[in-house]
Amino acid sequence: MTARDFSTRPVPRSGLPDLALVTLAAALLAVAGAVTLTTRRDLGEARRAVEEARREPAAGRRAEARDGRASSLQGLAAQALSTVEAPPPRILADLAALMPADVRLNRVTLTYGEGVSVELAVVAREAASYDRFLERLAASPRFTDILPGAESREGAISAPIRMRYRGGEAP
């Protein structure tokens, strides 16, 4: 057991390094607060732009066409709207529903903008399974502009596919 020291020795006081660290921490806290406020304001503006785009999507597009350039905030609003209408889990679920058992995805890239661009790297055990997957994609109302890439028909098929995804109210 350790004995307590009840002596009257003076306790060392904080020095200049401690004061500098406390000052630095206070400054970093102030900067973090300012960044938070700015980010919240930008988020509010983006939400208002999304709500406006939802209310009048055609009017927003006409205004952009007249203006000739879309502001970065409107582009961000379009991306946010696309993300809400077509979240990644929904896109992957729609793809999984169309895939035959012996077809798998090696890579999926989703690019959000005015719509959702989907790039797949597909591997199938047989050419017939790959063809069945392409037929199902073509028949689906959710996937449009389907563009299969170069493929090798010997043994297992590995091929890229590009397409667009239509979220929202499409059946």
C-alpha positions as CSV (number, residue, x, y, z in Angstrom):
1,M,0.0,0.0,0.0
2,T,1.3,3.4,-0.8
3,A,1.5,6.1,1.8
4,R,0.0,9.5,1.2
5,D,2.2,12.5,1.3
6,F,0.8,15.0,3.7
7,S,3.8,17.3,3.6
8,T,3.6,21.0,2.9
9,R,5.6,20.9,-0.2
10,P,4.3,23.2,-2.8
11,V,2.5,21.6,-5.8
12,P,4.0,22.7,-9.2
13,R,1.7,25.2,-11.0
14,S,0.8,25.1,-14.7
15,G,3.4,26.7,-16.9
16,L,3.5,28.5,-20.2
17,P,3.1,25.2,-22.3
18,D,-0.1,24.4,-20.5
19,L,-1.5,27.8,-21.1
20,A,-0.5,27.6,-24.8
21,L,-2.3,24.2,-25.2
22,V,-5.5,25.5,-23.6
23,T,-5.4,28.6,-25.8
24,L,-4.9,26.4,-28.9
25,A,-7.8,24.1,-27.9
26,A,-10.1,27.2,-27.4
27,A,-9.1,28.5,-30.9
28,L,-9.8,25.1,-32.5
29,L,-13.1,24.9,-30.7
30,A,-14.0,28.4,-32.1
31,V,-13.0,27.3,-35.7
32,A,-15.0,24.1,-35.4
33,G,-18.1,26.1,-34.3
34,A,-17.7,28.5,-37.3
35,V,-17.3,25.7,-39.7
36,T,-20.4,24.0,-38.2
37,L,-22.5,27.1,-38.6
38,T,-21.4,27.6,-42.2
39,T,-22.1,24.0,-43.1
40,R,-25.6,24.1,-41.5
41,R,-26.4,27.2,-43.5
42,D,-25.3,25.5,-46.7
43,L,-27.3,22.5,-45.8
44,G,-30.4,24.7,-45.3
45,E,-29.9,26.3,-48.7
46,A,-29.5,22.9,-50.4
47,R,-32.6,21.6,-48.7
48,R,-34.6,24.7,-49.9
49,A,-33.2,24.1,-53.4
50,V,-34.3,20.4,-53.3
51,E,-37.8,21.4,-52.2
52,E,-38.0,24.0,-54.9
53,A,-36.8,21.4,-57.5
54,R,-39.4,18.9,-56.2
55,R,-42.2,21.5,-56.5
56,E,-41.4,22.7,-60.0
57,P,-38.8,20.4,-61.7
58,A,-39.8,21.6,-65.2
59,A,-39.5,25.2,-64.3
60,G,-36.1,24.7,-62.9
61,R,-34.9,23.0,-66.0
62,R,-36.3,25.7,-68.2
63,A,-34.5,28.4,-66.1
64,E,-31.3,26.5,-66.4
65,A,-31.6,26.2,-70.1
66,R,-32.2,30.0,-70.4
67,D,-29.3,30.8,-68.1
68,G,-26.9,28.5,-69.9
69,R,-25.2,27.4,-66.7
70,A,-26.4,25.7,-63.5
71,S,-25.1,27.0,-60.2
72,S,-23.2,24.5,-58.1
73,L,-26.0,24.7,-55.5
74,Q,-28.6,23.6,-58.1
75,G,-26.3,20.8,-59.2
76,L,-26.0,19.7,-55.6
77,A,-29.8,19.9,-55.3
78,A,-30.2,17.7,-58.4
79,Q,-27.7,15.1,-56.9
80,A,-29.6,15.2,-53.6
81,L,-32.9,14.7,-55.3
82,S,-31.5,11.8,-57.4
83,T,-30.1,10.2,-54.2
84,V,-33.5,10.4,-52.4
85,E,-35.4,9.0,-55.4
86,A,-32.8,6.2,-56.1
87,P,-30.8,5.3,-53.0
88,P,-28.0,2.7,-53.6
89,P,-29.8,-0.1,-51.7
90,R,-32.9,0.2,-53.9
91,I,-30.7,0.1,-57.1
92,L,-28.9,-3.0,-55.9
93,A,-32.1,-4.7,-54.9
94,D,-33.6,-4.0,-58.4
95,L,-30.4,-5.4,-59.9
96,A,-30.5,-8.5,-57.7
97,A,-34.1,-9.2,-58.6
98,L,-33.1,-9.3,-62.3
99,M,-30.0,-11.4,-61.9
100,P,-30.0,-15.2,-62.7
101,A,-28.4,-17.4,-60.0
102,D,-25.1,-17.9,-61.8
103,V,-24.5,-14.2,-62.6
104,R,-22.7,-12.0,-60.1
105,L,-21.5,-8.4,-59.8
106,N,-17.8,-7.7,-59.3
107,R,-18.2,-4.0,-59.2
108,V,-20.9,-1.4,-59.2
109,T,-20.4,2.3,-59.7
110,L,-23.2,4.8,-59.2
111,T,-22.9,8.3,-60.4
112,Y,-25.5,10.8,-59.3
113,G,-26.4,13.9,-61.3
114,E,-29.5,14.7,-63.3
115,G,-30.2,11.0,-63.0
116,V,-28.2,8.0,-61.9
117,S,-25.6,6.4,-64.2
118,V,-24.8,2.8,-63.3
119,E,-21.7,1.0,-64.4
120,L,-21.4,-2.8,-63.6
121,A,-18.7,-5.4,-63.9
122,V,-20.6,-8.6,-64.4
123,V,-19.4,-12.2,-64.4
124,A,-21.5,-15.1,-65.6
125,R,-20.7,-18.8,-65.7
126,E,-22.4,-19.3,-69.0
127,A,-23.3,-17.1,-72.0
128,A,-26.9,-18.1,-71.7
129,S,-27.1,-16.7,-68.1
130,Y,-25.5,-13.4,-69.2
131,D,-27.9,-13.1,-72.2
132,R,-30.8,-13.8,-69.8
133,F,-29.6,-11.0,-67.5
134,L,-29.3,-8.5,-70.4
135,E,-32.9,-9.5,-71.6
136,R,-34.2,-8.9,-68.1
137,L,-32.4,-5.5,-67.9
138,A,-33.9,-4.5,-71.2
139,A,-37.4,-5.5,-70.1
140,S,-37.2,-3.6,-66.9
141,P,-38.7,-0.1,-66.8
142,R,-36.1,1.0,-64.2
143,F,-33.0,0.5,-66.4
144,T,-32.6,2.4,-69.7
145,D,-29.8,3.2,-72.2
146,I,-28.2,-0.2,-71.6
147,L,-24.8,-0.4,-73.2
148,P,-23.0,-3.7,-72.8
149,G,-19.2,-3.5,-73.2
150,A,-16.7,-5.9,-74.7
151,E,-17.2,-9.5,-73.6
152,S,-15.4,-12.8,-74.0
153,R,-17.7,-15.8,-74.8
154,E,-15.3,-18.5,-73.9
155,G,-16.1,-20.2,-70.6
156,A,-17.2,-17.7,-67.9
157,I,-18.2,-14.3,-69.3
158,S,-16.8,-11.1,-67.8
159,A,-18.2,-7.9,-69.2
160,P,-18.9,-4.3,-68.3
161,I,-22.4,-2.8,-68.7
162,R,-23.4,0.9,-68.6
163,M,-26.9,2.1,-68.1
164,R,-29.2,4.7,-66.5
165,Y,-31.5,4.0,-63.6
166,R,-34.9,5.6,-63.4
167,G,-36.0,6.0,-59.7
168,G,-38.9,7.8,-58.3
169,E,-42.4,6.9,-59.6
170,A,-41.3,4.5,-62.3
171,P,-42.9,1.1,-61.7
